[in-house]
Amino acid sequence: MAIHDSSCGLCRIEMDNVTVRRGHSVLLSDVSLHIHCGELTALVGPNGAGKTTLLKALMGIVPHDGEVRHVNEHGKPLRIKVGYVPQHLDMDADTPMSVQDLITSALTRFPAWLGAPRKVRELARRVLSVTQCEQLLDRRVGALSGGELQRVLLALALEPMPDLLILDEPISGMDQNGVDLFYNMVGNLLKAHHMAILLVSHDFEMVRRHAQRVVLLRGGVLCDGTPDEVFASDEFAQVFGRMGGGAR
C-alpha cells in the first residue's frame, strides 16, 4: 500500500448532459462540463444547487442519465482512482478510536482493536507524512481540531494517490491558519501529481486565490470559466450579488 504517483494517464473527466432525478423531481439538469488534470475546479452555488448531487454522480453513487467518461489525451476511456475528503466525519466525539485505529480500519483488514503491528504503524506514518501530521498518530480522533482532522482525512484520500481528488467543503470549522495550511498542501499536491481536483466551497475569496476554474451551479451549469470571469458574470450577480475586490 505504498504511496505512489498517479500514472494512469488521465487527461480529463467528461460529463455530457448528466441529469439526476429523485422520483418526479429533477435535482440536476443537463450538466455538461470537462474537469481537467492539473487544475483545481471549484463548484459554487447556493444551498440546494446540486453541488453534492454532482459529486455523487461523478462517483457513481446516484443513478443518472447522460454520460460520465474518464479519458486520456487521445480520448480513450480509463478506469481512475478517486480520493474523497468530506466536510466532516460523522462519529461520536467521545469515541476512543485513535488516528492509528482509523487508518488501520480504512486501509487494512487488520482488526484495529487488536493493536497495530509495526508494519501497519509504519504504513500509517507514511500515509500521514504526506499531509505532515504523523505526530497525530496516537491522538484520539474526537480530540482533534477541525484542521487536524481534515489533514488526516486528506491523507487517507491520498492512499493510493488518486487521479481525481474531491474536496466537499473541506475547511468547515477550521481557523485561518488551518485553512491556509490545508490549501497550501492542496496546491503542492496539484503541482507534484498533476491530478484533477474538484472543490465544493462557499468561500469565494479562497476560490479566487486557489482555483484555476469555477463552475456556477443552480440545478444545472449557469456559467463556468476563470474565477474572475465567473465572479464578474451576470449569472453570478443574479445568484449572489456583485462581488468586489478584483473580480473584473
N, C-alpha and C positions, 0 to 999 in steps of 0.2 A: 504493500500500500504506500509506496514511496511517493512523495510529491513530485510531479513531473509537469513539463510544459504541455500546453495544448498542441497536438501535432496532426489533427485530422484534416487540416487544410480548409476549415470552414471560411467562407467568404462573407456570407450574409444569410439572414433568415428572411424569407419572403412570406408575407401574408396577403392573400388575394381574396377580396370580397368575403371576409370572415364575418359571419353573423352568428350570434349566440341567443338562443331563446330559452325562456323558462315558462312552460305552459304556453299561454297566449301572449306573454309579454316578451318584447324584444329588448334584451339587455345591451347588445352591441350590434351595430348595423353596418354591413358592407365595409369593413375595415380593410384597407389595402395600404401596406407600408413595407419598407425594407429596413432591417436592422443590420448594420454593418459591423464587421470585426474592426477593432482598432478605434471604435467610437463609443462614447457614453451617450446613450439616447435616453432622455428624460421624458416620462409621461406625466403630464399635468392636466388638471381638470377639477371641477367641483366634486364634492362628495356625490356618489351615485352616478358618476360619469361613465363608468365601465372600465376603470383602470385595473382593478383586481380581476374582473372578468376577462380582460385581455390577457393578463398574466396566466390565468388558469387555462385559457385556450391555447396559449403558447406551450404550456407544459403538458397539454393533453389531459387535463383534469376534468374539463367540461366538454361535452359534445358540441360541435359547431358545423355550420355549413361553410363552404369555401375551402380554401387550401392554406396549409402552413407547410412550407418547404425549407429545408436546410441544404444549402448548395455550396459547392466550391467555386473557384473563379471561372470555371468552364461551364457552370450551370448544372453540374451533375449532383444528384442527391447524396446526402451523407447522413449518418447517424451521429448525433452530437451528445456531449456531456453538458448537463445543466447544473449550475450551483444556485441555491436559493437562500437568501437571508430575509427572514420575516421581520415584521415590525416589532414583535415581541414574542417571547416564549411563554406559552400557557402552562404554567406549573405553579404549585404551591410554594410560596416564598420560604416556608419553613421546612421544605424537604431537605433531608440530609445529603442528597446527591451532590457529589463534588464534580468539578470540571473534568477530572480524570474519569469518573464514572460516566459522565455524559458522552465523552469521546469514545470510551470503551463500548458503550451501548450502541453508538451510532456507526462505528467503523469496524467493529469486530463481532464475532459470535461468542466471544468470551463473556460469561456472566459477570457483570460488574460487581455483584455483591460478594464474589469470591476473592476480591482483591486483584489488582492488575499485576501480572508478571512483568519482569524487566523489559521484555521486548515490546509489550503493549505500552508501558510507560515511555519508552523511547519513541514509539510511534506518536504518542500524544504530544510529547515535547516537540517533535519535528513538525507536527501539524500546527501547533500553537506558535512556533517560532516565525511562521510566515506573517503573522499579524503582531509579532513582538509581544506576546502575552503568555509565554511559557511559565512565568512566575505565578500565574493563576492556577496552575495545575491542581493543587491540593485545596484550593478555596471552595467553599460551598457555593453552588450556583445561585441560590437565593440571596446570598450576601454580596453578590457582585453589583457594582454600579451599572447604570444603563450603558455607558460606553464600554465598560469591561465585558459585559455580556454580549454586546454586538460584535466586539472583536473576536470573541470565542466562536460565535455563530458564523462570522465571516470565515474564520479559519476552517471550520467544518465544511462550509460551502466550497472551499478551495481544495478539498481532498476527495477525489482526484481533481487536478486543475481543470476547470470547466472551459468549454468553448463559449458558452453563454452564461453570464452571471446576472441573476435577477435580484435586485435590491428593492424590497417593498417597504417604503418609508422607514429606512433602517436607522435613522438618527432620532427617532421619537424618544423623548426623555433624557437626552444627553445634554451635558453642559457644553459651552462653546469650545473648550479645549478638546473634549471628546469628539465633537463634530469635526473640528479641523484635523485631528489625528486620523479619524476614520476616512475622510475624503482624500487626505494625502496618501493613505495606504491604497485606496481605490485607484487613484491616479498613477501610482507606481506600478500597480498590477496591470493597468491598461498598457503602459509603456513596455513593461517587461514581457508580457504574454500575448499582447495583441488580440485579446478576447473581445467579444461583444458584451457590453454591459447595458442593462436596461434598468433604469431607476424610476421609481414612483416617488414623487416628492411634492410637498406644498411649499417648500422653501425656495422661492423664486430667485433670491439672491445667490444661494448656493448652486442652483441650477445654472444661472448665468455664468458663474465662475468655473464650473467643472464640466458642464455638458457640451458636447460638440453639436448635438441636435436635440430639438424639442418637438414633441408631438402633443398637440392640444386635443383632448378628448371631451366629448359630451354626447354619449350614445353612439358616436362614430368619430372619425377624424375631422375636426374643424379646420385645422391647418397644421403644417409642420415646416421646419426649417431651422436655421441657426437660432440660438436664444434671442439675439437682438431682433431678428425678423419676426419671430412668434410674439415676443412681448410687445412689439410695436404694432401688431396687426389689429385690424378692426375686430376680428373674431375674438381675440384675447380681451379687448376692451369691452366687448359686449358681455363677456362672462365675468371678468374680474375688475373692469375699470382700467383706465390708463395707468401704465407703470412708468415711473420716473427713473432717474438715476442712470441713464445711459442706454436704455433700450430704444434705439433710434433706427 
